[in-house]
Amino acid sequence: MGLFDRLGDRLRDLKDDYDIRKVEEAAILEEEHKLIRDYNLKRTGQIGRYLVDDRPRHQR
């Protein structure tokens, strides 16, 4: 039984590492998409919802 317990533990560790990596990659992709969107807004001069300043336009 000891061998199967160790294999089960190893598989759980691998799955946990895989799950953590997928979450990290998703976060990186999300940030990358935000940066691309912000760059495109600056390049075209359009106002978008991703700009940091959330005050109404008449108060800026």
CHARMM internal coordinates of N, CA and C (Angstrom, degrees):
IC EDIT
DIST 1 N 1 CA 1.4545
DIST 1 CA 1 C 1.5242
ANGL 1 N 1 CA 1 C 111.84
DIST 1 C 2 N 1.3068
ANGL 1 CA 1 C 2 N 118.25
DIHE 1 N 1 CA 1 C 2 N -28.97
DIST 2 N 2 CA 1.4553
ANGL 1 C 2 N 2 CA 121.19
DIHE 1 CA 1 C 2 N 2 CA -176.96
DIST 2 CA 2 C 1.5189
ANGL 2 N 2 CA 2 C 112.72
DIHE 1 C 2 N 2 CA 2 C -60.12
DIST 2 C 3 N 1.3329
ANGL 2 CA 2 C 3 N 116.13
DIHE 2 N 2 CA 2 C 3 N -38.69
DIST 3 N 3 CA 1.4592
ANGL 2 C 3 N 3 CA 120.10
DIHE 2 CA 2 C 3 N 3 CA 179.83
DIST 3 CA 3 C 1.5255
ANGL 3 N 3 CA 3 C 110.76
DIHE 2 C 3 N 3 CA 3 C -64.32
DIST 3 C 4 N 1.3180
ANGL 3 CA 3 C 4 N 116.80
DIHE 3 N 3 CA 3 C 4 N -44.34
DIST 4 N 4 CA 1.4632
ANGL 3 C 4 N 4 CA 120.30
DIHE 3 CA 3 C 4 N 4 CA -179.52
DIST 4 CA 4 C 1.5221
ANGL 4 N 4 CA 4 C 111.89
DIHE 3 C 4 N 4 CA 4 C -68.23
DIST 4 C 5 N 1.3247
ANGL 4 CA 4 C 5 N 116.71
DIHE 4 N 4 CA 4 C 5 N -33.62
DIST 5 N 5 CA 1.4664
ANGL 4 C 5 N 5 CA 119.58
DIHE 4 CA 4 C 5 N 5 CA 176.07
DIST 5 CA 5 C 1.5220
ANGL 5 N 5 CA 5 C 110.54
DIHE 4 C 5 N 5 CA 5 C -64.11
DIST 5 C 6 N 1.3439
ANGL 5 CA 5 C 6 N 115.40
DIHE 5 N 5 CA 5 C 6 N -43.21
DIST 6 N 6 CA 1.4659
ANGL 5 C 6 N 6 CA 118.93
DIHE 5 CA 5 C 6 N 6 CA 179.72
DIST 6 CA 6 C 1.5190
ANGL 6 N 6 CA 6 C 111.24
DIHE 5 C 6 N 6 CA 6 C -66.31
DIST 6 C 7 N 1.3335
ANGL 6 CA 6 C 7 N 116.83
DIHE 6 N 6 CA 6 C 7 N -39.74
DIST 7 N 7 CA 1.4636
ANGL 6 C 7 N 7 CA 119.70
DIHE 6 CA 6 C 7 N 7 CA 177.87
DIST 7 CA 7 C 1.5232
ANGL 7 N 7 CA 7 C 110.97
DIHE 6 C 7 N 7 CA 7 C -64.94
DIST 7 C 8 N 1.3270
ANGL 7 CA 7 C 8 N 116.50
DIHE 7 N 7 CA 7 C 8 N -40.56
DIST 8 N 8 CA 1.4628
ANGL 7 C 8 N 8 CA 120.32
DIHE 7 CA 7 C 8 N 8 CA 177.65
DIST 8 CA 8 C 1.5135
ANGL 8 N 8 CA 8 C 111.30
DIHE 7 C 8 N 8 CA 8 C -62.85
DIST 8 C 9 N 1.3408
ANGL 8 CA 8 C 9 N 115.86
DIHE 8 N 8 CA 8 C 9 N -42.32
DIST 9 N 9 CA 1.4670
ANGL 8 C 9 N 9 CA 119.88
DIHE 8 CA 8 C 9 N 9 CA 178.01
DIST 9 CA 9 C 1.5231
ANGL 9 N 9 CA 9 C 110.57
DIHE 8 C 9 N 9 CA 9 C -63.15
DIST 9 C 10 N 1.3280
ANGL 9 CA 9 C 10 N 116.03
DIHE 9 N 9 CA 9 C 10 N -42.32
DIST 10 N 10 CA 1.4664
ANGL 9 C 10 N 10 CA 120.16
DIHE 9 CA 9 C 10 N 10 CA -179.16
DIST 10 CA 10 C 1.5311
ANGL 10 N 10 CA 10 C 110.75
DIHE 9 C 10 N 10 CA 10 C -64.41
DIST 10 C 11 N 1.3349
ANGL 10 CA 10 C 11 N 116.37
DIHE 10 N 10 CA 10 C 11 N -42.14
DIST 11 N 11 CA 1.4620
ANGL 10 C 11 N 11 CA 119.47
DIHE 10 CA 10 C 11 N 11 CA 178.53
DIST 11 CA 11 C 1.5231
ANGL 11 N 11 CA 11 C 111.30
DIHE 10 C 11 N 11 CA 11 C -64.34
DIST 11 C 12 N 1.3166
ANGL 11 CA 11 C 12 N 117.41
DIHE 11 N 11 CA 11 C 12 N -39.36
DIST 12 N 12 CA 1.4711
ANGL 11 C 12 N 12 CA 120.57
DIHE 11 CA 11 C 12 N 12 CA 177.07
DIST 12 CA 12 C 1.5229
ANGL 12 N 12 CA 12 C 110.42
DIHE 11 C 12 N 12 CA 12 C -63.57
DIST 12 C 13 N 1.3330
ANGL 12 CA 12 C 13 N 116.56
DIHE 12 N 12 CA 12 C 13 N -41.92
DIST 13 N 13 CA 1.4671
ANGL 12 C 13 N 13 CA 120.18
DIHE 12 CA 12 C 13 N 13 CA 178.10
DIST 13 CA 13 C 1.5321
ANGL 13 N 13 CA 13 C 111.08
DIHE 12 C 13 N 13 CA 13 C -62.15
DIST 13 C 14 N 1.3291
ANGL 13 CA 13 C 14 N 116.03
DIHE 13 N 13 CA 13 C 14 N -43.08
DIST 14 N 14 CA 1.4622
ANGL 13 C 14 N 14 CA 119.61
DIHE 13 CA 13 C 14 N 14 CA 179.11
DIST 14 CA 14 C 1.5211
ANGL 14 N 14 CA 14 C 111.27
DIHE 13 C 14 N 14 CA 14 C -63.58
DIST 14 C 15 N 1.3242
ANGL 14 CA 14 C 15 N 116.68
DIHE 14 N 14 CA 14 C 15 N -41.87
DIST 15 N 15 CA 1.4621
ANGL 14 C 15 N 15 CA 120.51
DIHE 14 CA 14 C 15 N 15 CA 179.42
DIST 15 CA 15 C 1.5231
ANGL 15 N 15 CA 15 C 110.35
DIHE 14 C 15 N 15 CA 15 C -65.45
DIST 15 C 16 N 1.3349
ANGL 15 CA 15 C 16 N 117.34
DIHE 15 N 15 CA 15 C 16 N -41.99
DIST 16 N 16 CA 1.4638
ANGL 15 C 16 N 16 CA 120.42
DIHE 15 CA 15 C 16 N 16 CA 177.81
DIST 16 CA 16 C 1.5252
ANGL 16 N 16 CA 16 C 110.90
DIHE 15 C 16 N 16 CA 16 C -61.24
DIST 16 C 17 N 1.3364
ANGL 16 CA 16 C 17 N 116.44
DIHE 16 N 16 CA 16 C 17 N -43.86
DIST 17 N 17 CA 1.4667
ANGL 16 C 17 N 17 CA 120.31
DIHE 16 CA 16 C 17 N 17 CA 178.01
DIST 17 CA 17 C 1.5264
ANGL 17 N 17 CA 17 C 110.97
DIHE 16 C 17 N 17 CA 17 C -61.84
DIST 17 C 18 N 1.3296
ANGL 17 CA 17 C 18 N 116.33
DIHE 17 N 17 CA 17 C 18 N -41.19
DIST 18 N 18 CA 1.4627
ANGL 17 C 18 N 18 CA 121.25
DIHE 17 CA 17 C 18 N 18 CA 178.94
DIST 18 CA 18 C 1.5249
ANGL 18 N 18 CA 18 C 110.59
DIHE 17 C 18 N 18 CA 18 C -63.43
DIST 18 C 19 N 1.3291
ANGL 18 CA 18 C 19 N 116.71
DIHE 18 N 18 CA 18 C 19 N -45.27
DIST 19 N 19 CA 1.4669
ANGL 18 C 19 N 19 CA 120.61
DIHE 18 CA 18 C 19 N 19 CA -179.87
DIST 19 CA 19 C 1.5252
ANGL 19 N 19 CA 19 C 111.61
DIHE 18 C 19 N 19 CA 19 C -62.59
DIST 19 C 20 N 1.3277
ANGL 19 CA 19 C 20 N 116.43
DIHE 19 N 19 CA 19 C 20 N -42.02
DIST 20 N 20 CA 1.4688
ANGL 19 C 20 N 20 CA 120.88
DIHE 19 CA 19 C 20 N 20 CA 178.60
DIST 20 CA 20 C 1.5263
ANGL 20 N 20 CA 20 C 109.92
DIHE 19 C 20 N 20 CA 20 C -62.72
DIST 20 C 21 N 1.3299
ANGL 20 CA 20 C 21 N 115.92
DIHE 20 N 20 CA 20 C 21 N -43.35
DIST 21 N 21 CA 1.4663
ANGL 20 C 21 N 21 CA 120.13
DIHE 20 CA 20 C 21 N 21 CA -179.47
DIST 21 CA 21 C 1.5235
ANGL 21 N 21 CA 21 C 111.43
DIHE 20 C 21 N 21 CA 21 C -63.77
DIST 21 C 22 N 1.3139
ANGL 21 CA 21 C 22 N 117.73
DIHE 21 N 21 CA 21 C 22 N -40.10
DIST 22 N 22 CA 1.4633
ANGL 21 C 22 N 22 CA 121.03
DIHE 21 CA 21 C 22 N 22 CA 179.00
DIST 22 CA 22 C 1.5295
ANGL 22 N 22 CA 22 C 110.90
DIHE 21 C 22 N 22 CA 22 C -63.69
DIST 22 C 23 N 1.3302
ANGL 22 CA 22 C 23 N 117.28
DIHE 22 N 22 CA 22 C 23 N -40.74
DIST 23 N 23 CA 1.4664
ANGL 22 C 23 N 23 CA 120.92
DIHE 22 CA 22 C 23 N 23 CA 178.57
DIST 23 CA 23 C 1.5253
ANGL 23 N 23 CA 23 C 110.10
DIHE 22 C 23 N 23 CA 23 C -64.72
DIST 23 C 24 N 1.3382
ANGL 23 CA 23 C 24 N 116.52
DIHE 23 N 23 CA 23 C 24 N -44.07
DIST 24 N 24 CA 1.4617
ANGL 23 C 24 N 24 CA 120.21
DIHE 23 CA 23 C 24 N 24 CA 179.40
DIST 24 CA 24 C 1.5291
ANGL 24 N 24 CA 24 C 111.17
DIHE 23 C 24 N 24 CA 24 C -63.12
DIST 24 C 25 N 1.3273
ANGL 24 CA 24 C 25 N 117.44
DIHE 24 N 24 CA 24 C 25 N -42.36
DIST 25 N 25 CA 1.4593
ANGL 24 C 25 N 25 CA 120.71
DIHE 24 CA 24 C 25 N 25 CA 179.36
DIST 25 CA 25 C 1.5290
ANGL 25 N 25 CA 25 C 111.34
DIHE 24 C 25 N 25 CA 25 C -64.93
DIST 25 C 26 N 1.3204
ANGL 25 CA 25 C 26 N 116.70
DIHE 25 N 25 CA 25 C 26 N -38.24
DIST 26 N 26 CA 1.4664
ANGL 25 C 26 N 26 CA 120.22
DIHE 25 CA 25 C 26 N 26 CA 178.36
DIST 26 CA 26 C 1.5274
ANGL 26 N 26 CA 26 C 110.44
DIHE 25 C 26 N 26 CA 26 C -64.31
DIST 26 C 27 N 1.3373
ANGL 26 CA 26 C 27 N 116.87
DIHE 26 N 26 CA 26 C 27 N -40.73
DIST 27 N 27 CA 1.4649
ANGL 26 C 27 N 27 CA 120.77
DIHE 26 CA 26 C 27 N 27 CA 178.96
DIST 27 CA 27 C 1.5298
ANGL 27 N 27 CA 27 C 110.68
DIHE 26 C 27 N 27 CA 27 C -65.27
DIST 27 C 28 N 1.3215
ANGL 27 CA 27 C 28 N 116.63
DIHE 27 N 27 CA 27 C 28 N -40.73
DIST 28 N 28 CA 1.4637
ANGL 27 C 28 N 28 CA 120.54
DIHE 27 CA 27 C 28 N 28 CA 178.70
DIST 28 CA 28 C 1.5253
ANGL 28 N 28 CA 28 C 110.52
DIHE 27 C 28 N 28 CA 28 C -64.17
DIST 28 C 29 N 1.3266
ANGL 28 CA 28 C 29 N 117.15
DIHE 28 N 28 CA 28 C 29 N -44.53
DIST 29 N 29 CA 1.4675
ANGL 28 C 29 N 29 CA 120.30
DIHE 28 CA 28 C 29 N 29 CA 178.73
DIST 29 CA 29 C 1.5203
ANGL 29 N 29 CA 29 C 111.80
DIHE 28 C 29 N 29 CA 29 C -62.82
DIST 29 C 30 N 1.3258
ANGL 29 CA 29 C 30 N 116.82
DIHE 29 N 29 CA 29 C 30 N -38.87
DIST 30 N 30 CA 1.4660
ANGL 29 C 30 N 30 CA 120.30
DIHE 29 CA 29 C 30 N 30 CA 178.94
DIST 30 CA 30 C 1.5256
ANGL 30 N 30 CA 30 C 110.74
DIHE 29 C 30 N 30 CA 30 C -63.23
DIST 30 C 31 N 1.3312
ANGL 30 CA 30 C 31 N 116.65
DIHE 30 N 30 CA 30 C 31 N -45.00
DIST 31 N 31 CA 1.4648
ANGL 30 C 31 N 31 CA 120.43
DIHE 30 CA 30 C 31 N 31 CA 178.32
DIST 31 CA 31 C 1.5272
ANGL 31 N 31 CA 31 C 111.00
DIHE 30 C 31 N 31 CA 31 C -64.86
DIST 31 C 32 N 1.3253
ANGL 31 CA 31 C 32 N 116.23
DIHE 31 N 31 CA 31 C 32 N -38.93
DIST 32 N 32 CA 1.4596
ANGL 31 C 32 N 32 CA 119.94
DIHE 31 CA 31 C 32 N 32 CA 178.31
DIST 32 CA 32 C 1.5294
ANGL 32 N 32 CA 32 C 110.78
DIHE 31 C 32 N 32 CA 32 C -61.89
DIST 32 C 33 N 1.3159
ANGL 32 CA 32 C 33 N 117.05
DIHE 32 N 32 CA 32 C 33 N -43.09
DIST 33 N 33 CA 1.4632
ANGL 32 C 33 N 33 CA 120.36
DIHE 32 CA 32 C 33 N 33 CA 178.74
DIST 33 CA 33 C 1.5303
ANGL 33 N 33 CA 33 C 111.29
DIHE 32 C 33 N 33 CA 33 C -64.25
DIST 33 C 34 N 1.3308
ANGL 33 CA 33 C 34 N 116.95
DIHE 33 N 33 CA 33 C 34 N -37.61
DIST 34 N 34 CA 1.4674
ANGL 33 C 34 N 34 CA 120.07
DIHE 33 CA 33 C 34 N 34 CA 177.49
DIST 34 CA 34 C 1.5238
ANGL 34 N 34 CA 34 C 110.70
DIHE 33 C 34 N 34 CA 34 C -63.91
DIST 34 C 35 N 1.3363
ANGL 34 CA 34 C 35 N 116.45
DIHE 34 N 34 CA 34 C 35 N -43.28
DIST 35 N 35 CA 1.4633
ANGL 34 C 35 N 35 CA 119.84
DIHE 34 CA 34 C 35 N 35 CA 179.45
DIST 35 CA 35 C 1.5249
ANGL 35 N 35 CA 35 C 111.16
DIHE 34 C 35 N 35 CA 35 C -63.21
DIST 35 C 36 N 1.3142
ANGL 35 CA 35 C 36 N 117.11
DIHE 35 N 35 CA 35 C 36 N -42.34
DIST 36 N 36 CA 1.4643
ANGL 35 C 36 N 36 CA 120.60
DIHE 35 CA 35 C 36 N 36 CA 178.65
DIST 36 CA 36 C 1.5172
ANGL 36 N 36 CA 36 C 110.23
DIHE 35 C 36 N 36 CA 36 C -63.59
DIST 36 C 37 N 1.3153
ANGL 36 CA 36 C 37 N 117.04
DIHE 36 N 36 CA 36 C 37 N -42.87
DIST 37 N 37 CA 1.4650
ANGL 36 C 37 N 37 CA 121.30
DIHE 36 CA 36 C 37 N 37 CA -179.99
DIST 37 CA 37 C 1.5287
ANGL 37 N 37 CA 37 C 110.11
DIHE 36 C 37 N 37 CA 37 C -63.79
DIST 37 C 38 N 1.3513
ANGL 37 CA 37 C 38 N 116.76
DIHE 37 N 37 CA 37 C 38 N -44.58
DIST 38 N 38 CA 1.4649
ANGL 37 C 38 N 38 CA 120.43
DIHE 37 CA 37 C 38 N 38 CA 178.33
DIST 38 CA 38 C 1.5266
ANGL 38 N 38 CA 38 C 111.17
DIHE 37 C 38 N 38 CA 38 C -62.35
DIST 38 C 39 N 1.3291
ANGL 38 CA 38 C 39 N 116.94
DIHE 38 N 38 CA 38 C 39 N -41.44
DIST 39 N 39 CA 1.4608
ANGL 38 C 39 N 39 CA 120.44
DIHE 38 CA 38 C 39 N 39 CA 178.68
DIST 39 CA 39 C 1.5269
ANGL 39 N 39 CA 39 C 110.32
DIHE 38 C 39 N 39 CA 39 C -61.65
DIST 39 C 40 N 1.3212
ANGL 39 CA 39 C 40 N 116.19
DIHE 39 N 39 CA 39 C 40 N -44.82
DIST 40 N 40 CA 1.4677
ANGL 39 C 40 N 40 CA 119.73
DIHE 39 CA 39 C 40 N 40 CA -179.60
DIST 40 CA 40 C 1.5242
ANGL 40 N 40 CA 40 C 111.18
DIHE 39 C 40 N 40 CA 40 C -64.17
DIST 40 C 41 N 1.3279
ANGL 40 CA 40 C 41 N 117.79
DIHE 40 N 40 CA 40 C 41 N -36.78
DIST 41 N 41 CA 1.4642
ANGL 40 C 41 N 41 CA 120.59
DIHE 40 CA 40 C 41 N 41 CA 177.74
DIST 41 CA 41 C 1.5256
ANGL 41 N 41 CA 41 C 110.66
DIHE 40 C 41 N 41 CA 41 C -65.42
DIST 41 C 42 N 1.3320
ANGL 41 CA 41 C 42 N 116.84
DIHE 41 N 41 CA 41 C 42 N -42.65
DIST 42 N 42 CA 1.4669
ANGL 41 C 42 N 42 CA 120.01
DIHE 41 CA 41 C 42 N 42 CA 179.15
DIST 42 CA 42 C 1.5243
ANGL 42 N 42 CA 42 C 110.72
DIHE 41 C 42 N 42 CA 42 C -66.31
DIST 42 C 43 N 1.3187
ANGL 42 CA 42 C 43 N 116.30
DIHE 42 N 42 CA 42 C 43 N -41.21
DIST 43 N 43 CA 1.4654
ANGL 42 C 43 N 43 CA 121.10
DIHE 42 CA 42 C 43 N 43 CA -177.55
DIST 43 CA 43 C 1.5198
ANGL 43 N 43 CA 43 C 111.17
DIHE 42 C 43 N 43 CA 43 C -64.41
DIST 43 C 44 N 1.3175
ANGL 43 CA 43 C 44 N 117.14
DIHE 43 N 43 CA 43 C 44 N -39.76
DIST 44 N 44 CA 1.4623
ANGL 43 C 44 N 44 CA 120.49
DIHE 43 CA 43 C 44 N 44 CA -177.26
DIST 44 CA 44 C 1.5156
ANGL 44 N 44 CA 44 C 112.49
DIHE 43 C 44 N 44 CA 44 C -90.33
DIST 44 C 45 N 1.3431
ANGL 44 CA 44 C 45 N 117.55
DIHE 44 N 44 CA 44 C 45 N -11.63
DIST 45 N 45 CA 1.4546
ANGL 44 C 45 N 45 CA 120.91
DIHE 44 CA 44 C 45 N 45 CA 179.93
DIST 45 CA 45 C 1.5115
ANGL 45 N 45 CA 45 C 114.03
DIHE 44 C 45 N 45 CA 45 C 76.36
DIST 45 C 46 N 1.3112
ANGL 45 CA 45 C 46 N 117.02
DIHE 45 N 45 CA 45 C 46 N 15.76
DIST 46 N 46 CA 1.4579
ANGL 45 C 46 N 46 CA 120.45
DIHE 45 CA 45 C 46 N 46 CA 179.81
DIST 46 CA 46 C 1.5212
ANGL 46 N 46 CA 46 C 110.51
DIHE 45 C 46 N 46 CA 46 C -86.94
DIST 46 C 47 N 1.3266
ANGL 46 CA 46 C 47 N 115.38
DIHE 46 N 46 CA 46 C 47 N 150.60
DIST 47 N 47 CA 1.4595
ANGL 46 C 47 N 47 CA 120.42
DIHE 46 CA 46 C 47 N 47 CA 175.18
DIST 47 CA 47 C 1.5173
ANGL 47 N 47 CA 47 C 107.14
DIHE 46 C 47 N 47 CA 47 C -89.88
DIST 47 C 48 N 1.3202
ANGL 47 CA 47 C 48 N 116.32
DIHE 47 N 47 CA 47 C 48 N 132.00
DIST 48 N 48 CA 1.4614
ANGL 47 C 48 N 48 CA 120.16
DIHE 47 CA 47 C 48 N 48 CA -179.13
DIST 48 CA 48 C 1.5057
ANGL 48 N 48 CA 48 C 111.61
DIHE 47 C 48 N 48 CA 48 C -129.06
DIST 48 C 49 N 1.2818
ANGL 48 CA 48 C 49 N 115.77
DIHE 48 N 48 CA 48 C 49 N 170.13
DIST 49 N 49 CA 1.4639
ANGL 48 C 49 N 49 CA 120.63
DIHE 48 CA 48 C 49 N 49 CA -177.02
DIST 49 CA 49 C 1.5163
ANGL 49 N 49 CA 49 C 112.25
DIHE 48 C 49 N 49 CA 49 C -77.30
DIST 49 C 50 N 1.3206
ANGL 49 CA 49 C 50 N 118.65
DIHE 49 N 49 CA 49 C 50 N -6.71
DIST 50 N 50 CA 1.4555
ANGL 49 C 50 N 50 CA 120.99
DIHE 49 CA 49 C 50 N 50 CA -177.08
DIST 50 CA 50 C 1.5240
ANGL 50 N 50 CA 50 C 112.72
DIHE 49 C 50 N 50 CA 50 C -94.25
DIST 50 C 51 N 1.3220
ANGL 50 CA 50 C 51 N 117.21
DIHE 50 N 50 CA 50 C 51 N 2.45
DIST 51 N 51 CA 1.4548
ANGL 50 C 51 N 51 CA 119.33
DIHE 50 CA 50 C 51 N 51 CA 177.44
DIST 51 CA 51 C 1.5215
ANGL 51 N 51 CA 51 C 109.38
DIHE 50 C 51 N 51 CA 51 C -71.15
DIST 51 C 52 N 1.3171
ANGL 51 CA 51 C 52 N 116.81
DIHE 51 N 51 CA 51 C 52 N 146.47
DIST 52 N 52 CA 1.4596
ANGL 51 C 52 N 52 CA 121.77
DIHE 51 CA 51 C 52 N 52 CA -173.55
DIST 52 CA 52 C 1.5181
ANGL 52 N 52 CA 52 C 112.03
DIHE 51 C 52 N 52 CA 52 C -69.73
DIST 52 C 53 N 1.3112
ANGL 52 CA 52 C 53 N 117.84
DIHE 52 N 52 CA 52 C 53 N -39.86
DIST 53 N 53 CA 1.4610
ANGL 52 C 53 N 53 CA 121.55
DIHE 52 CA 52 C 53 N 53 CA -176.16
DIST 53 CA 53 C 1.5234
ANGL 53 N 53 CA 53 C 109.49
DIHE 52 C 53 N 53 CA 53 C -73.45
DIST 53 C 54 N 1.3410
ANGL 53 CA 53 C 54 N 116.45
DIHE 53 N 53 CA 53 C 54 N 110.67
DIST 54 N 54 CA 1.4635
ANGL 53 C 54 N 54 CA 119.79
DIHE 53 CA 53 C 54 N 54 CA -175.62
DIST 54 CA 54 C 1.5264
ANGL 54 N 54 CA 54 C 112.65
DIHE 53 C 54 N 54 CA 54 C -103.35
DIST 54 C 55 N 1.3500
ANGL 54 CA 54 C 55 N 116.89
DIHE 54 N 54 CA 54 C 55 N 12.85
DIST 55 N 55 CA 1.4616
ANGL 54 C 55 N 55 CA 119.21
DIHE 54 CA 54 C 55 N 55 CA 176.22
DIST 55 CA 55 C 1.5198
ANGL 55 N 55 CA 55 C 109.65
DIHE 54 C 55 N 55 CA 55 C -70.77
DIST 55 C 56 N 1.3129
ANGL 55 CA 55 C 56 N 117.79
DIHE 55 N 55 CA 55 C 56 N 151.90
DIST 56 N 56 CA 1.4713
ANGL 55 C 56 N 56 CA 119.57
DIHE 55 CA 55 C 56 N 56 CA 175.41
DIST 56 CA 56 C 1.5271
ANGL 56 N 56 CA 56 C 110.26
DIHE 55 C 56 N 56 CA 56 C -59.50
DIST 56 C 57 N 1.3149
ANGL 56 CA 56 C 57 N 116.83
DIHE 56 N 56 CA 56 C 57 N 151.32
DIST 57 N 57 CA 1.4669
ANGL 56 C 57 N 57 CA 121.72
DIHE 56 CA 56 C 57 N 57 CA -174.50
DIST 57 CA 57 C 1.5209
ANGL 57 N 57 CA 57 C 112.61
DIHE 56 C 57 N 57 CA 57 C -58.70
DIST 57 C 58 N 1.3329
ANGL 57 CA 57 C 58 N 118.45
DIHE 57 N 57 CA 57 C 58 N -35.61
DIST 58 N 58 CA 1.4615
ANGL 57 C 58 N 58 CA 120.04
DIHE 57 CA 57 C 58 N 58 CA -176.54
DIST 58 CA 58 C 1.5332
ANGL 58 N 58 CA 58 C 112.37
DIHE 57 C 58 N 58 CA 58 C -73.26
DIST 58 C 59 N 1.3255
ANGL 58 CA 58 C 59 N 119.07
DIHE 58 N 58 CA 58 C 59 N -11.55
DIST 59 N 59 CA 1.4688
ANGL 58 C 59 N 59 CA 122.08
DIHE 58 CA 58 C 59 N 59 CA 179.27
DIST 59 CA 59 C 1.5217
ANGL 59 N 59 CA 59 C 112.43
DIHE 58 C 59 N 59 CA 59 C -98.14
DIST 59 C 60 N 1.2997
ANGL 59 CA 59 C 60 N 118.33
DIHE 59 N 59 CA 59 C 60 N -3.73
DIST 60 N 60 CA 1.4752
ANGL 59 C 60 N 60 CA 120.63
DIHE 59 CA 59 C 60 N 60 CA -177.32
DIST 60 CA 60 C 1.4894
ANGL 60 N 60 CA 60 C 111.98
DIHE 59 C 60 N 60 CA 60 C -78.44
END
COOR INIT
IC SEED 1 N 1 CA 1 C
IC BUILD
